[in-house]
């Protein structure tokens, strides 16, 4: 163990002790800060780190510490910054480091650059600073520690209690500890692999959500299934909805057109109330007990006669709020997309850019009368039709919704016009372009 005089001059040990005693250091703009104006929380202009115990003393933030990253010592500013960001996610830590580096290079700042520690190094540093571990493979020992260890080893060799090879902790390079190792032992250490559990590797110091990986993998898996000509029988494969599967089996007859709804909670029209709106011409709030459908429904059907397409038979429309179970040919049957103006809705679509999407399907925006139409919707141009309905009156209820029918008929008119222009007829579906 290092003597007290050596320990007090080491910034890493001082930072660890201040954290343990719950008296964190203060970033200052001068070496002998005595006034409140000398303190700052901005590391871009701070020059020193002041410790209040055991007596007030400061270290320059550009002081190189015993923490080694990429075979180079890391400065105190980077160490303190990593400690400040110990509870943030990795992307947020990287973004914060980039922002601080930009501020350091700005006029009036102190200059320099904060080193971005990799995940394993940052985890090891925080664990050591919190006192959860007394050793770190990235921290060089104090000079007195190395001297004491060498003296103890020499005494053991002289007494015959130990051989001539110094004992080195597993996975630690001999050169890092400043000791001379037998070449054969060094070769063994170089071949060692540090074993960690899955929580350390995958989660780190806080839980991380990896659910997005499954969605990304599903895209590649679906492509492979399509290329090989058969579907996988793995248990994790999502079973397509039977109603959508039937679309591909009904060869020789007109396919059913598809209408996509917005899954946003702010949408006025959702799976619970879209049928009463498009079928009955009456708007009911989606969370109302008067809504005709359940929010848990994942597919609905509506029949509508469109005279200019088929004056004899009504078309059966399929309504869904997600394309998760779509096959590639389903996209040619999408005739309308209800949107709130939020672009995240299109991330799982075949056409993720709104201008391209509304070249293939009619966009429909429904908002409250008297409120402004979102600028994003206006920017999408003629591919999106915008309409407005009266706000819901709790006192009048459904009895006061007589103007909704006019709005609904206008929407169906635009859908019919769009379908006719894309080649829908009484004997077949759209013309695929």
N, C-alpha and C positions, 0 to 999 in steps of 0.2 A: 504494500500500500504506500502511496506517496506521502511524504511528510507534509505538514500543514502549510509550510511556507511555499512549497512548490504547488500545492493544490490551489492556494489562493491566487496564484498568478495564471491559472489556466482558465480561459473563458468558458470552455465546455463544462468543466466541473462547477464553476460559478452559476452557470445557467441551470444546471441540473439541481443544484442546492436551492436556488431561488424558487424553482418550480415545486420542489418538495416542501418548502416552508411557506408556500402560498404568498410569496412576496415577489412577483414577477419584475423583471428589469424594465427600465424606461428608456425609450429612444430619445436622444437629445441632439441638439445642434451644436453643442460645444463640449469640451472635455470636462469642464468644471461647471456644470449646470447648477444654478442655485435658485433661479426664478422659474415660475410656471411658463413663462414665455420661451424658455430654453427647451422645453419638452415638445415632442411632436409624435404623431402617430403615422406620419408619412415617411416611409423608409427611403424615399427618393431624395429627401433633403436632410435626413438624420446623418450624423457623422459618428456618434458614439452610442454605446449601450451602457447605461448606468445601473449598477447593482447597489441596493440599499444595505445589504448585510454581508458579512459581519460589520463592515464599515463602508461608508460610501466610497465607491471607486468605479472607474469607467474603463471600457475597452473600445478602441476604434472599430467601427463596423467592418473595415476592410482587413482586420486581423485574420491571418490564416490560422485555422484550427487543426486539431489532430484528426478530424474526420476526413477520410480519404475517399475520393470519387474519381474513377478513371485514372488512378495513380497520381492524382494531384490533390493537395489539401484544399478544403472548402473554406471560404471566408465566413466570418461571423454573421454577416448580413444574410447570407443564404441560409445559414443554420437557423437563425431567429425567424426568418420568413417561413421556413418549412414548419417550424413549431407553431406559428400563428395560424397556418393553414392545415393543421393536423386533422381537423374534422370535415374538411371539404372533399368532394369527389376528385378523382384524378383529372378529368377534363377541366374542372374549375380551378384546380391548382396550377395546371399548365397555363391556362388563360390568364390567371392572376400574375404569374411570373412574367409572361410576355408583356402585360400591361405595365408592370413595375419597371421592366427593362427599358420600355419606351419613355417612362417618366424619368428614369435615371439619365438618359441621354438627352433630355430636353434642356434648354437653357435655364440656368439657375439651379439645376440639380447638382448632386455631388459627383455624378458620373459613375462609371463602373458597370457591373452587370451581375445580376443574381443568377446563380447556377441552378438549373432545374434538376433536382434529384430524381432518379428513377424510382419506381414504386417500392422495390425491395430496400433500397437505401433509405428512403424516407420512412418506411415502416420500422427498420432497424434503429434509426436515429430517434424516432419518437418513443419507441419502446425503452430505449436506454435513458432518455431524458426523463421519462415518467418514473423511472426506478424499477420498472418491471423486469429489467435484466441488468446484471452487473457487468456483462461483457458485450462487446460489439466487434464484429469482424472488420468493420470499417474504421474503427478508432484506434490509433496508435497508442500504446501505453505511455505513461509519463516516464521521463528519464529515470526517476528514482525507482519506479516499478521494474524497469528493465535491469537496473543495476542490482536490485535486491534479488531478482529471479536468478540472475547469473551467479551471484554469490552463493545462493542456496544450492544451485546445481553443482557448483564447484565443491562445496562442502560434502555433498552426497557422493560425488565421484571420489573425493579423497578418502572418505570413510568406507568406501566399498558398498554403500547402500544403493547406489545406482550406477548405471553404465556411463559411458562417455557421450551418449546422445541426449541432448536436451529434450525435455518433455514439452510438446507443443499442443495446444488445444486442437480438436478435430476441425478440419476444414480451414485452418488459419495458415497463411503463408509464412514461412520462416523469415523471409526478408522483411515482412511487415513488423515483426516483433523485434527485429534487430539481433536475432540469434543466428548462430552458425549451425546448420543441420548437416547430418550425414547425407550424402547424395542419394543413398538408397531410400532413406526415410523421406526425403524431399519428393522423390518420385512417387512414393505411396500417397503423400498428401496431395500431390497434383492430380492424381487419378480419383480422388474422393469426390463424391457427389453429396451435396448437402440435402438431407431429407426434410421435407416440410409437409404439413398436412394440407388438405384441400381448403380449409378455411383461411390459412395464411396466404396461399397462392391466389385463390379466386376472390376472396372477400377482403382481405387486408384488415384495416382498422375499423371499417364500417361496412354494412351489407351493401351489395351491389346487385342491381336487377339485370339479369341476363336474358330476360324473356324475349327481347328483340332478336336474339340469335335464332330462336326457333322460327320466327317469321321469315328471316333472311334465308335460312336453310330450306324452308318449305318452297321458296321460289325456285331454287336450284333443283330440288327433288322433283317438283312438278314438271320442270323442263325435261329431266331425264326420263320420267315416266312417259311423257308425250313422245319423245324420240324413240324409245324402245317399243312403243306400241302396246304396252300393257301397264296396268296399275300395280303398285306395290301392295303387298298384303301385310305390311308392318302394322303393328297395333297403334302406332302414333299417327298414321295417316288419317286425315279428316274425312269422314264418310260424307259424300255429297248428298245434298237434300234430294229425296226421291222426286219431288216436284220439278226440280231443275234437271235431274237426270232424264226425265221423260222428254225434255225438249229435244235431245239428240236422238231419241228413239222413234219419234214421230216423223219418219221420213215419208215423203209423198204428200204431205199436207202443209198448210200454212203454219209457220212457227209462231209461237206466242211472243208478242213484244214485251220488253222488260222496262220498268220504270225504277230508277234508283232514287232512294231518299237519303237525306243527310242524317247521319247518326248523332249529330250534335245535340246536346241537351237544350241549346238555345233555339233550336228550330221550332217554328210554329206548327209544322206538320211532321208527325212521326208515325211509327207503325200503329200506334194506338188510335189515331184519329184521322188518318189519311183516307180510309175507306168511306167514312161518313162524309168527308169533304168532297171527294171526287165522285162518289156514287150517289149520295143524297143531296149534295149541294149545300151542306150545312157545316159550319166550322164549330168544333167542340174542342176546348183546351185539351192537350194530350194527357194531362194528369187528372182530368176530371173523371168522376164516376160515370158520367154520361157518355164517355167515349165508347165506341162500339167494339173495339178490339183491345187486346192486351199488349202491353209493352214487350212481353216475352215472346210474342209471335215473331218468327223470323221470315215468314213468307205469306203474302196475301194475294188474292185474285179479284179482279174487277172486270166485268164484261161491259163493253161500250160499242154501240153501233156508230161507225164512221162512214156516212153515206158515200163520200167521194172515193173511198177505198173499197168498200163492199156494202152495197145497199141492202143486201139480203141477210147476211150473217154478222152477228156481233163479234168483235175481236175480244179475246180473253187476254187481259194484261196481267203480268206478274210483277208484284211490288216487293222489293227487298231493300234493306238499308246498308248492305255490305256486299261486295263482290268476292268474298272470301271463298265461296264454293263455285265460282265461275270456271267453266272450261273456256279455252280460247275462242270457240265459235259463238259463245254467248254474247260477246261484246258487239257483234254485228246486229243483235236484236235489241240493244239498248236504244230506246227512242227518246227518253227524257231523263234529266237529272235534276232533282230538286236540290238547291244549294242555299246556304246562308251567307255565302261570300267568303267562307273560311277555306283556304287552299289546302289545309291538312287533310280535308275530306278526300282529295284526289290522290293521295300518296300510294294507295293500293290499287289504283285504277290502271288500265292499260295505257291511257293517255293521261299523264300526270300534270301536264301543262294545260291550264284552263283554255287558252285559245285553241289548242289542238283538239281538246276534248269536245268543245262545242262546235267543231266542224263536223263531228260524227253524230252528235246527239243534241237535242234541244235543251238548253239550260233554263230553269224556272226558278225565279226568286219570289217568295211570298212574304210580305212584311206588313206591319201595321199602317193603317191609313193615317197620314199626317206626319209620319216619321221619315227621315231622309233615307234614301236607298244607299247602301254602302258604296264607297268610291271604287272598291275592287270589282263590284258587280257592274258598275257603270263602265269601267275600263275594259270589260270583256266584250263590249259592243253588241251587235245585233244577234249574236248567237245565244244570248240570254234574254228571255222575256221577263219583265218585272211587273208585278201586280201587287195590290194592297187590299187588305180587308179591314173591316171595322173591328175595333178592340172589343174584347169580350165584356159583356155587361152581366154581372152576377144576378142582378134583379130581373132583367128581361129573360136571361137564359137563351135557349135555342129558339124561342118564339120571336126574338128580335133579329134573327139572322137572315132576313129576306133578301138582302143585297148579295149574300154569298153566292147564290145561284148564278147571277150575272158574271161574277168573277170566274166561277168554275167553268161555265160555258166558254168563256174566253180562253181559258187554259186548254180545254179540249180542242178548241178550234185551232190553236197554235200547234198542238201535238199532231192533229190530223194533217195540217198543212206541211209540217216538217216530215212526217212519214211519207206523204205522197211525193214530196220532192226527192226522197231517198229511194223510191222505187217500190214501196209497199203496194200490194194489190190484193184482189180477192183470191188469187190463186197462189200467191207466193210472198216471200219476205223481201227484204231490202236487196238492192243491188250492191254487192260487196265491191268496194273500191280499193 
